[in-house]
Amino acid sequence: AEVLFKQFGFTVDNVVNKVKKVRNE
């Protein structure tokens, strides 16, 4: 369960970073 949660959190971070990049450009 911990690994799954970490993978999910990592995916969320990636999405957030992509959204931030799009807004900055």
C-alpha positions in Angstrom: 0.0 0.0 0.0 2.9 2.4 0.8 4.5 1.9 -2.6 1.2 2.4 -4.4 0.6 5.6 -2.4 4.1 6.9 -3.3 3.6 6.1 -7.0 0.2 7.9 -6.9 1.7 11.0 -5.2 4.6 11.0 -7.7 2.1 11.0 -10.5 0.1 13.8 -8.9 3.4 15.9 -8.6 4.1 15.3 -12.3 0.7 16.5 -13.3 0.9 19.6 -11.1 4.4 20.4 -12.5 3.1 20.1 -16.1 0.1 22.4 -15.3 2.5 24.9 -13.8 4.8 24.8 -16.8 1.8 25.3 -19.2 0.6 28.3 -17.1 4.1 29.9 -17.1 4.5 29.6 -20.9 
